[in-house]
């Protein structure tokens, strides 16, 4: 990503991969544009969710994991949306949030609490109630 001002106009340069461009826009460009427009609410809502999948990453940089966020029995659960390669646009269609994975950690396990940024703005996932089926009697 790059930013410049040319002839008094802001210029943003985004990555070439579609998913990388989407994530860069959501996390950096949209807040910058909102700031330039005088808004005070610059970032979309962030909530704590419980990771449902094992995730590994390289140390040294923040990774944004595309997740499918569900609200089940009052808790937000974050499921990996699939292949996280920046060229995989289909994974973005399955996600409704981005999990910001800290630079210092390399692995995350199911049950870890993570911070997620909603992609849909103020709209929260609809509650899903999990009900155990009745026991089968013979």
C-alpha positions in Angstrom: 0.0 0.0 0.0 1.2 3.5 -0.7 -0.3 7.0 -0.1 0.6 10.2 -1.8 -0.8 13.6 -2.5 -0.8 14.8 -6.1 -2.0 18.2 -7.1 -3.6 18.5 -3.7 -5.5 15.3 -4.1 -5.0 12.1 -2.0 -3.9 9.1 -3.9 -4.0 5.5 -2.5 -2.3 2.6 -4.2 -3.8 -0.8 -3.3 -2.3 -4.3 -3.7 -3.1 -6.2 -7.0 -4.7 -9.3 -5.5 -8.4 -8.7 -5.1 -8.6 -9.9 -1.5 -5.5 -8.0 -0.4 -7.1 -4.9 -2.0 -10.3 -5.4 -0.1 -8.7 -5.9 3.3 -6.3 -3.0 2.7 -9.2 -0.7 1.8 -11.3 -1.8 4.8 -8.5 -1.5 7.4 -6.6 1.5 6.1 -8.1 3.5 3.2 -11.8 3.7 4.5 -10.7 5.1 7.9 -8.3 7.6 6.2 -11.1 8.8 3.9 -13.6 9.1 6.7 -11.0 11.1 8.7 -10.5 13.4 5.7 -14.3 13.9 5.5 -14.4 14.9 9.2 -16.0 11.8 10.6 -15.2 10.8 14.2 -16.2 7.1 13.9 -13.4 5.9 11.7 -13.4 2.1 12.1 -16.2 -0.4 12.0 -17.3 -2.1 15.3 -14.8 -4.5 16.9 -16.0 -7.4 19.1 -14.4 -10.3 20.9 -15.2 -13.7 19.4 -14.1 -17.3 20.2 -12.0 -18.9 17.5 -13.3 -22.2 16.4 -10.4 -23.4 14.2 -6.7 -23.8 14.6 -4.8 -21.1 12.8 -1.0 -20.7 12.2 0.8 -17.7 10.8 4.3 -16.3 10.6 5.6 -14.0 13.3 6.4 -10.4 12.8 3.3 -9.0 11.2 -0.4 -8.6 11.8 -2.5 -11.0 9.7 -6.2 -10.4 8.9 -8.1 -13.7 8.9 -11.3 -13.7 7.0 -13.9 -15.3 9.3 -17.6 -16.3 9.3 -18.9 -14.8 12.6 -21.9 -16.4 14.2 -23.8 -15.6 17.4 -24.7 -18.8 19.2 -26.2 -18.9 22.7 -25.0 -15.3 23.4 -21.4 -15.9 22.3 -19.7 -14.8 19.1 -18.0 -17.7 17.3 -15.4 -17.1 14.6 -14.9 -19.8 12.0 -12.2 -19.5 9.3 -13.9 -18.7 6.0 -11.5 -21.1 4.2 -8.4 -20.7 2.2 -6.8 -17.4 3.3 -4.6 -16.9 0.2 -5.0 -13.3 -1.0 -6.1 -14.5 -4.5 -9.0 -16.5 -3.1 -12.0 -14.2 -3.6 -14.5 -17.0 -2.7 -13.4 -16.9 0.9 -14.3 -13.3 1.1 -17.9 -14.2 0.1 -18.1 -16.6 3.1 -16.8 -14.0 5.6 -18.6 -11.3 7.5 -15.6 -10.2 9.7 -11.9 -9.9 9.8 -9.9 -11.2 12.7 -6.8 -9.1 13.5 -4.2 -11.6 14.5 -1.4 -10.0 16.5 2.2 -9.9 15.1 3.8 -11.6 18.1 1.8 -14.8 18.0 2.3 -17.6 15.5 -0.5 -20.0 16.5 -4.1 -19.8 17.7 -6.2 -22.7 18.8 -10.0 -23.3 19.1 -11.3 -21.5 22.2 -8.9 -18.6 21.9 -10.5 -15.2 22.2 -9.7 -12.9 19.3 -10.7 -9.4 18.2 -12.8 -9.2 15.0 -13.8 -6.2 12.9 -17.3 -6.5 11.4 -17.4 -6.0 7.6 -21.1 -5.2 7.6 -20.8 -2.0 9.6 -23.3 -1.9 12.5 -25.1 -5.1 11.5 -24.5 -7.9 14.0 -24.9 -11.6 13.1 -28.4 -13.0 14.0 -28.6 -15.2 17.0 -28.5 -19.0 16.4 -29.7 -21.1 19.3 -28.3 -24.6 19.4 -30.7 -27.1 20.9 -29.7 -30.6 21.7 -31.9 -33.2 20.1 -34.0 -35.3 22.4 -32.5 -38.7 23.4 -33.5 -41.7 21.2 -35.4 -44.3 23.1 -35.9 -47.9 21.8 
